Amino acid sequence: MESVKNNIVLEPKVYLVGKPALAKKGLADFFNDENIFFAIQNEPLTRMKFLEPKQKDWTINTDNPAEILCMTAGKICYDAYGKGNNDIEPYIKNIIESGHHSVIEHAQWNFIIKGSRIWSHEHVRHRIGIGISQRSQRYVKESDANFVLRPEIAKNPEAKKIFENLIKESQKAYDRLIEIVSEDIKEQIPDSTLRIKTVRSSSRSVMPNATETYIFWSANARALRHYIDLRANKHADQEIRKTAIQILKIMQAEAPNIFDDYEIKKTAEGFEVAITKLDRCLDRIKKQLEEQYETRNDEIKLKEQVIAEILKVIESKILQTKNIQFLKPQMK
Ligand SMILES: Cc1cc2nc3c(=O)[nH]c(=O)nc-3n(C[C@H](O)[C@H](O)[C@H](O)COP(=O)(O)OP(=O)(O)OC[C@H]3O[C@@H](n4cnc5c(N)ncnc54)[C@H](O)[C@@H]3O)c2cc1C
């Protein structure tokens, strides 16, 4: 069966399908038991104020469930409801900058993402704070699969033709293998489910990397930040970079205080990347060093090269630990 289907997609696509919600009764019960007056913006959740002389008073100045959950978790560490920093924006900023990242693990979002199997191979390498359910090529027949066409191939007619021919041929091969293997193992495997799985498992081996896949993906805010750090930058492959940028845009709308320190910029090559506070800080240091190069003698230049190398090491260490606190003086 030969068919040319309209089955080419150009971009990975991210759908936000789930987000944190508050169990307000539980929160109210907890704060009532602790004798803390608790209000979300102007809405009191607990009994009225001033029932007891020693009652603490905590009004949180956001109604964003994810941010409320994270701040409540952070405040429990130091029994700090109503005490200290009560403004959500600097509170979350400080949590992130000080490396107290377990606090932002309490908010989780759910996504469905469609991309190629090239993309999914990289995407599923992220393990911590993440749940993954991927469309199975053993259970799902791939005769009608979509294929992700890379922009570099799309813009060259010859390259695009090669791609389209390969897709056509691999789909033909897939469908033919389904027929051949089904026939061959008909007697050998009487269980129909096992037989279908075996047939599809072996036939999928001719499907290209560009075959589209679906992943249901759940990640907490800490894992999302790590993913964005690694995948929304110029070193990442373009398809996963696009999913990371789409996720970042969604998250900046969903939980601005947790994700607003990222800045999305266009590179000279014309694609979007996320710039972190750390990137901005290191850029500034590097610029300062470069400016000094023009006015100093060679010996000093050498020393500065050494400093630049040390900075590279610090940068990679920081990216590993995410604890950027010791760079604070330069950030001011
Ligand atoms: C630009 C780029 C190029 C890459 N190239 C390659 C490549 O050529 N080949 C390849 O195989 N992979 C490659 N990768 C994938 C990379 O090695 C990671 O597997 C992937 O980025 C997931 O990162 P992660 O392990 O930090 O994430 P997660 O699995 O989510 O882990 C999060 C963090 O938890 C901690 N952690 C997780 N597991 C352990 C553990 N077992 N022990 C101790 N600490 C742990 C670490 O701090 C880790 O950073 C590349 C990634 C990038 C961004």
The ligand as a Tripos MOL2 file, in Angstrom:
@<TRIPOS>MOLECULE
LIG
   53    58     1     0     0
SMALL
NO_CHARGES

@<TRIPOS>ATOM
      1 C1         24.3940   19.9360   25.6350 C.3       1 LIG1
      2 C2         24.1980   18.5140   26.0810 C.ar      1 LIG1
      3 C3         24.8840   17.5000   25.4540 C.ar      1 LIG1
      4 C4         24.7190   16.1630   25.8820 C.ar      1 LIG1
      5 N1         25.4030   15.1680   25.2460 N.ar      1 LIG1
      6 C5         25.2500   13.8930   25.6400 C.ar      1 LIG1
      7 C6         25.9560   12.8200   25.0040 C.ar      1 LIG1
      8 O1         26.7060   13.0380   24.0600 O.2       1 LIG1
      9 N2         25.7690   11.5610   25.4560 N.ar      1 LIG1
     10 C7         24.9350   11.2740   26.4940 C.ar      1 LIG1
     11 O2         24.8220   10.1210   26.8860 O.2       1 LIG1
     12 N3         24.2530   12.2580   27.1100 N.ar      1 LIG1
     13 C8         24.3790   13.5390   26.7160 C.ar      1 LIG1
     14 N4         23.6710   14.5340   27.3430 N.ar      1 LIG1
     15 C9         22.7040   14.1620   28.3970 C.3       1 LIG1
     16 C10        23.2470   14.4810   29.7950 C.3       1 LIG1
     17 O3         24.4100   13.7380   30.0660 O.3       1 LIG1
     18 C11        22.1710   14.1670   30.8630 C.3       1 LIG1
     19 O4         21.8580   12.7870   30.8320 O.3       1 LIG1
     20 C12        20.8900   14.9240   30.6530 C.3       1 LIG1
     21 O5         21.1480   16.2690   30.3380 O.3       1 LIG1
     22 C13        20.0460   14.8610   31.9140 C.3       1 LIG1
     23 O6         20.6770   15.6630   32.8910 O.3       1 LIG1
     24 P1         20.7510   15.2440   34.4020 P.3       1 LIG1
     25 O7         21.3240   13.8900   34.6010 O.co2     1 LIG1
     26 O8         21.4180   16.3820   35.1180 O.co2     1 LIG1
     27 O9         19.1780   15.2670   34.7780 O.3       1 LIG1
     28 P2         18.4190   14.3880   35.8650 P.3       1 LIG1
     29 O10        18.4880   12.9590   35.5190 O.co2     1 LIG1
     30 O11        17.0530   14.9520   35.9550 O.co2     1 LIG1
     31 O12        19.2220   14.6200   37.1760 O.3       1 LIG1
     32 C14        19.1140   15.8570   37.8750 C.3       1 LIG1
     33 C15        20.2900   15.9860   38.8200 C.3       1 LIG1
     34 O13        20.1770   14.9960   39.8340 O.3       1 LIG1
     35 C16        21.4810   14.5280   40.1920 C.3       1 LIG1
     36 N5         21.5920   13.0980   39.8340 N.ar      1 LIG1
     37 C17        20.7780   12.4070   38.9950 C.ar      1 LIG1
     38 N6         21.1470   11.1220   38.9230 N.ar      1 LIG1
     39 C18        22.2280   11.0020   39.7140 C.ar      1 LIG1
     40 C19        23.0680    9.9350   40.0270 C.ar      1 LIG1
     41 N7         22.8760    8.7070   39.5050 N.pl3     1 LIG1
     42 N8         24.0930   10.1450   40.8550 N.ar      1 LIG1
     43 C20        24.3170   11.3700   41.3900 C.ar      1 LIG1
     44 N9         23.5580   12.4630   41.1080 N.ar      1 LIG1
     45 C21        22.5220   12.2630   40.2960 C.ar      1 LIG1
     46 C22        22.4770   15.3600   39.3830 C.3       1 LIG1
     47 O14        22.8260   16.4960   40.1430 O.3       1 LIG1
     48 C23        21.6510   15.7800   38.1940 C.3       1 LIG1
     49 O15        22.1350   16.9590   37.5640 O.3       1 LIG1
     50 C24        23.8270   15.8610   26.9510 C.ar      1 LIG1
     51 C25        23.1370   16.9140   27.5640 C.ar      1 LIG1
     52 C26        23.3050   18.2160   27.1640 C.ar      1 LIG1
     53 C27        22.5200   19.3110   27.8370 C.3       1 LIG1
@<TRIPOS>BOND
     1     1     2 1
     2     2     3 ar
     3     2    52 ar
     4     3     4 ar
     5     4     5 ar
     6     4    50 ar
     7     5     6 ar
     8     6     7 ar
     9     6    13 1
    10     7     8 2
    11     7     9 ar
    12     9    10 ar
    13    10    11 2
    14    10    12 ar
    15    12    13 ar
    16    13    14 ar
    17    14    15 1
    18    14    50 ar
    19    15    16 1
    20    16    17 1
    21    16    18 1
    22    18    19 1
    23    18    20 1
    24    20    21 1
    25    20    22 1
    26    22    23 1
    27    23    24 1
    28    24    25 2
    29    24    26 1
    30    24    27 1
    31    27    28 1
    32    28    29 2
    33    28    30 1
    34    28    31 1
    35    31    32 1
    36    32    33 1
    37    33    34 1
    38    33    48 1
    39    34    35 1
    40    35    36 1
    41    35    46 1
    42    36    37 ar
    43    36    45 ar
    44    37    38 ar
    45    38    39 ar
    46    39    40 ar
    47    39    45 ar
    48    40    41 1
    49    40    42 ar
    50    42    43 ar
    51    43    44 ar
    52    44    45 ar
    53    46    47 1
    54    46    48 1
    55    48    49 1
    56    50    51 ar
    57    51    52 ar
    58    52    53 1
@<TRIPOS>SUBSTRUCTURE
     1 LIG1         1 GROUP 0 **** ****
